Amino acid sequence: MSDPDRTPTQDTGVNDPTHEIEEEPRNPFDNPYFLPVLLGAFALWCGWDGFVSDKFADRPNTLWFNRIMFVLLGAGAAWLLAKARRESSGP
């Protein structure tokens, strides 16, 4: 049965796509800063193993892998951080 108090022109928000988004629970992986922080942490880890620690001094392939990944992950983290800041600042 229909509600007599509601007219067909009243919007209940059921068909509104923004209404559905607001009702869904927040996922921590949806945060735009999640991936830049994760990549930055991995970059610091590779930088520590590649430049500071002498744990891989006897394995030059691993040492160079850590050094190259430090640069690549750091650049990716910086790019994603700038992108997240642009998205969160709005138009």
DODRENLO-924663 format. One line per field, with one value per residue: x, z, y of N, C-alpha, C in turn; residue in one letter. Coordinates in pm, 1 decimal. Layout:
<sites>
n.xx: c(X | ...) $
n.zz: c(Z | ...) $
n.yy: c(Y | ...) $
ca.xx: c(X | ...) $
ca.zz: c(Z | ...) $
ca.yy: c(Y | ...) $
c.xx: c(X | ...) $
c.zz: c(Z | ...) $
c.yy: c(Y | ...) $
rest: c(a | ...) $
</sites>
This chain:
<sites>
n.xx: c(83.4 | 37.4 | 175.8 | -33.2 | 42.0 | 264.1 | 358.0 | 388.9 | 588.5 | 770.4 | 1102.4 | 1260.9 | 1517.2 | 1595.4 | 1650.2 | 1862.1 | 2199.1 | 2402.6 | 2299.8 | 2318.2 | 2595.0 | 2660.5 | 2543.4 | 2684.5 | 2930.4 | 3245.7 | 3552.2 | 3880.8 | 4069.4 | 3982.1 | 4072.5 | 4243.8 | 4508.5 | 4618.5 | 4762.4 | 4988.5 | 5120.0 | 5175.6 | 5344.5 | 5548.9 | 5644.0 | 5746.8 | 5944.5 | 6114.1 | 6200.5 | 6338.7 | 6531.7 | 6668.6 | 6779.5 | 6930.5 | 7107.9 | 7186.0 | 7207.2 | 7439.6 | 7380.6 | 7341.5 | 7586.1 | 7754.3 | 7612.4 | 7573.8 | 7371.8 | 7126.1 | 7162.8 | 7170.1 | 6914.9 | 6756.4 | 6835.2 | 6750.9 | 6475.9 | 6412.4 | 6428.1 | 6233.3 | 5993.6 | 5979.7 | 5944.8 | 5697.9 | 5537.4 | 5552.6 | 5429.7 | 5169.6 | 5094.0 | 5087.0 | 4878.6 | 4667.2 | 4647.6 | 4566.2 | 4315.0 | 4180.5 | 4175.4 | 3993.3 | 3793.4) $
n.zz: c(0.0 | -53.1 | 97.8 | 232.3 | 308.5 | 166.4 | -127.2 | -480.1 | -577.0 | -377.6 | -280.0 | -168.3 | -145.9 | -211.1 | -474.3 | -520.3 | -602.6 | -435.3 | -186.5 | -139.1 | -122.6 | 107.1 | 300.0 | 305.2 | 486.7 | 591.6 | 441.6 | 535.4 | 334.8 | 139.5 | 182.3 | 48.4 | 116.7 | 190.6 | 12.6 | -70.7 | 179.6 | 241.1 | 24.6 | 73.4 | 318.8 | 241.6 | 70.1 | 250.2 | 394.5 | 196.7 | 141.4 | 383.1 | 394.6 | 162.8 | 176.6 | 442.2 | 624.0 | 668.2 | 605.9 | 360.8 | 232.9 | 130.0 | -80.6 | -371.1 | -570.5 | -434.3 | -282.4 | -479.2 | -584.4 | -366.0 | -353.0 | -602.3 | -588.2 | -374.0 | -486.9 | -693.2 | -552.2 | -376.1 | -553.5 | -665.6 | -435.1 | -373.6 | -600.4 | -582.7 | -339.2 | -397.1 | -582.7 | -419.8 | -243.0 | -417.2 | -490.0 | -245.5 | -176.2 | -339.3 | -590.3) $
n.yy: c(-117.0 | 227.3 | 519.6 | 758.3 | 1013.5 | 1080.4 | 1235.9 | 1177.6 | 1343.8 | 1391.0 | 1341.2 | 1060.0 | 984.4 | 733.2 | 655.2 | 813.6 | 834.0 | 930.2 | 893.1 | 618.1 | 585.3 | 727.0 | 568.6 | 330.6 | 143.7 | 282.4 | 198.6 | 124.6 | 106.4 | 272.8 | 523.4 | 798.6 | 840.5 | 601.6 | 422.4 | 587.7 | 614.4 | 348.0 | 272.8 | 455.7 | 361.2 | 111.1 | 205.7 | 336.9 | 116.6 | -31.4 | 160.4 | 171.0 | -89.7 | -77.2 | 141.8 | 212.0 | -10.4 | -279.2 | -534.2 | -662.2 | -644.4 | -836.4 | -935.5 | -811.5 | -793.7 | -796.0 | -569.4 | -364.9 | -400.3 | -315.4 | -48.9 | 54.2 | 2.9 | 166.3 | 422.0 | 401.8 | 329.8 | 545.3 | 759.9 | 685.0 | 693.8 | 967.7 | 1077.8 | 966.3 | 1075.4 | 1349.6 | 1342.8 | 1252.7 | 1466.7 | 1668.5 | 1569.0 | 1570.0 | 1836.4 | 1954.9 | 2134.1) $
ca.xx: c(0.0 | 113.9 | 161.2 | -116.8 | 104.8 | 373.4 | 316.8 | 487.6 | 696.1 | 868.6 | 1218.6 | 1297.3 | 1660.1 | 1620.8 | 1711.0 | 1974.3 | 2323.0 | 2482.9 | 2239.9 | 2374.9 | 2735.2 | 2667.0 | 2495.5 | 2779.4 | 3034.9 | 3375.0 | 3657.4 | 4007.2 | 4145.8 | 3929.6 | 4140.1 | 4338.7 | 4645.4 | 4661.4 | 4865.0 | 5114.9 | 5187.8 | 5225.9 | 5461.1 | 5654.9 | 5701.9 | 5831.6 | 6061.1 | 6206.3 | 6256.4 | 6439.8 | 6640.7 | 6747.2 | 6857.9 | 7019.3 | 7207.8 | 7230.1 | 7244.0 | 7543.2 | 7333.5 | 7352.4 | 7712.4 | 7815.1 | 7524.0 | 7553.0 | 7244.7 | 7021.8 | 7191.6 | 7125.5 | 6769.1 | 6701.6 | 6862.1 | 6664.5 | 6337.2 | 6397.1 | 6400.7 | 6106.0 | 5882.8 | 5973.2 | 5884.2 | 5556.5 | 5469.8 | 5542.4 | 5330.9 | 5037.1 | 5064.8 | 5044.9 | 4747.7 | 4569.2 | 4628.7 | 4485.9 | 4177.2 | 4117.0 | 4160.9 | 3872.4 | 3809.7) $
ca.zz: c(0.0 | -57.2 | 212.0 | 186.3 | 337.8 | 72.6 | -264.2 | -573.0 | -607.5 | -269.7 | -303.4 | -46.2 | -146.5 | -241.2 | -606.2 | -524.6 | -588.5 | -321.8 | -64.9 | -120.5 | -84.1 | 246.0 | 389.1 | 310.6 | 587.1 | 538.7 | 432.9 | 552.5 | 210.3 | 53.4 | 214.3 | -59.6 | 167.3 | 229.8 | -77.5 | -60.1 | 305.7 | 228.2 | -64.2 | 143.3 | 419.7 | 170.4 | 20.0 | 362.7 | 425.9 | 94.7 | 159.7 | 499.2 | 356.4 | 51.3 | 201.0 | 580.9 | 683.4 | 596.3 | 605.3 | 226.2 | 173.8 | 56.9 | -193.2 | -443.8 | -645.2 | -339.9 | -245.1 | -587.0 | -591.6 | -262.6 | -389.3 | -714.9 | -541.3 | -289.9 | -575.1 | -762.0 | -457.0 | -325.7 | -658.0 | -672.8 | -315.7 | -386.7 | -703.2 | -530.1 | -233.1 | -463.2 | -641.9 | -310.7 | -191.6 | -514.8 | -483.5 | -117.9 | -164.3 | -410.6 | -702.0) $
ca.yy: c(0.0 | 350.6 | 609.7 | 870.4 | 1142.3 | 1104.6 | 1262.5 | 1120.6 | 1437.0 | 1395.0 | 1256.0 | 988.8 | 957.8 | 592.4 | 646.3 | 906.3 | 756.1 | 976.0 | 837.5 | 485.0 | 597.7 | 771.8 | 464.1 | 220.4 | 164.9 | 326.4 | 98.9 | 196.3 | 106.0 | 378.5 | 648.1 | 828.1 | 844.7 | 468.1 | 370.7 | 661.3 | 582.2 | 211.9 | 275.9 | 528.1 | 271.3 | 15.4 | 278.4 | 354.7 | -14.2 | -60.0 | 256.0 | 128.1 | -207.6 | -47.7 | 245.7 | 226.1 | -138.1 | -354.6 | -672.6 | -717.3 | -600.5 | -947.2 | -970.3 | -685.0 | -790.7 | -756.5 | -431.0 | -277.3 | -409.1 | -228.1 | 91.5 | 91.9 | 4.7 | 285.3 | 535.3 | 382.5 | 337.0 | 682.3 | 842.9 | 648.1 | 745.8 | 1112.8 | 1106.6 | 935.2 | 1171.7 | 1474.0 | 1316.7 | 1246.7 | 1602.8 | 1741.1 | 1520.9 | 1606.4 | 1982.1 | 1992.6 | 2229.0) $
c.xx: c(88.4 | 83.2 | 79.4 | -51.0 | 213.5 | 317.7 | 422.8 | 603.7 | 799.9 | 980.4 | 1258.5 | 1445.9 | 1693.8 | 1690.9 | 1829.9 | 2104.3 | 2410.5 | 2428.8 | 2298.3 | 2519.1 | 2747.1 | 2626.9 | 2593.5 | 2885.2 | 3167.7 | 3475.1 | 3790.6 | 4091.4 | 4095.5 | 3996.8 | 4243.7 | 4484.4 | 4699.0 | 4777.7 | 4993.8 | 5191.7 | 5247.9 | 5350.4 | 5577.8 | 5722.1 | 5791.8 | 5956.6 | 6162.3 | 6273.3 | 6366.6 | 6557.8 | 6730.1 | 6836.8 | 6958.7 | 7130.9 | 7264.9 | 7284.1 | 7353.5 | 7507.5 | 7354.1 | 7483.1 | 7777.7 | 7730.3 | 7491.7 | 7422.4 | 7129.8 | 7038.6 | 7141.1 | 6974.9 | 6705.8 | 6722.6 | 6771.0 | 6518.8 | 6311.5 | 6360.4 | 6263.6 | 5985.8 | 5868.3 | 5909.5 | 5735.0 | 5478.2 | 5451.5 | 5435.2 | 5189.3 | 4997.6 | 5018.9 | 4905.8 | 4638.7 | 4543.9 | 4546.1 | 4338.9 | 4108.2 | 4098.6 | 4037.2 | 3899.5 | 3831.5) $
c.zz: c(0.0 | 64.5 | 166.6 | 212.4 | 236.9 | -66.6 | -357.1 | -602.8 | -496.0 | -300.2 | -171.3 | -39.7 | -182.2 | -374.8 | -621.4 | -506.7 | -472.0 | -190.3 | -35.0 | -71.8 | 61.9 | 343.5 | 401.5 | 417.3 | 521.7 | 544.4 | 450.1 | 425.4 | 112.0 | 77.3 | 105.7 | -13.1 | 205.2 | 143.2 | -73.9 | 68.9 | 299.1 | 139.4 | -0.1 | 248.8 | 353.7 | 114.6 | 131.8 | 401.4 | 325.8 | 106.7 | 276.9 | 462.5 | 246.4 | 82.5 | 342.4 | 637.2 | 600.9 | 589.4 | 468.4 | 157.8 | 91.9 | -62.6 | -272.7 | -523.5 | -555.0 | -298.4 | -352.3 | -607.7 | -490.4 | -296.5 | -502.1 | -670.1 | -447.6 | -375.9 | -641.2 | -667.4 | -398.5 | -426.5 | -671.4 | -554.0 | -324.5 | -489.5 | -651.5 | -416.8 | -292.0 | -524.7 | -534.5 | -253.1 | -286.3 | -508.2 | -355.2 | -102.6 | -238.3 | -520.1 | -657.3) $
c.yy: c(124.0 | 435.7 | 729.9 | 1006.3 | 1177.4 | 1126.8 | 1206.2 | 1215.5 | 1444.8 | 1296.7 | 1191.2 | 960.8 | 814.6 | 578.3 | 739.1 | 828.2 | 803.7 | 923.6 | 699.2 | 492.4 | 638.6 | 662.4 | 347.6 | 247.3 | 202.5 | 212.2 | 172.4 | 200.4 | 210.9 | 512.6 | 677.8 | 832.9 | 706.4 | 418.5 | 453.9 | 630.6 | 442.5 | 207.2 | 350.3 | 441.9 | 167.0 | 82.4 | 301.4 | 223.8 | -50.2 | 35.3 | 218.7 | 10.0 | -176.1 | 49.1 | 244.9 | 95.2 | -206.1 | -504.1 | -738.4 | -675.4 | -711.1 | -993.2 | -843.9 | -679.5 | -746.1 | -611.1 | -334.6 | -283.6 | -315.0 | -81.4 | 138.8 | 99.7 | 122.0 | 405.4 | 520.9 | 394.7 | 477.6 | 776.5 | 813.1 | 701.0 | 896.5 | 1150.8 | 1080.4 | 1030.1 | 1304.9 | 1458.7 | 1314.1 | 1385.5 | 1687.5 | 1700.0 | 1566.3 | 1756.3 | 2030.9 | 2094.0 | 2370.7) $
rest: c(m | s | d | p | d | r | t | p | t | q | d | t | g | v | n | d | p | t | h | e | i | e | e | e | p | r | n | p | f | d | n | p | y | f | l | p | v | l | l | g | a | f | a | l | w | c | g | w | d | g | f | v | s | d | k | f | a | d | r | p | n | t | l | w | f | n | r | i | m | f | v | l | l | g | a | g | a | a | w | l | l | a | k | a | r | r | e | s | s | g | p) $
</sites>
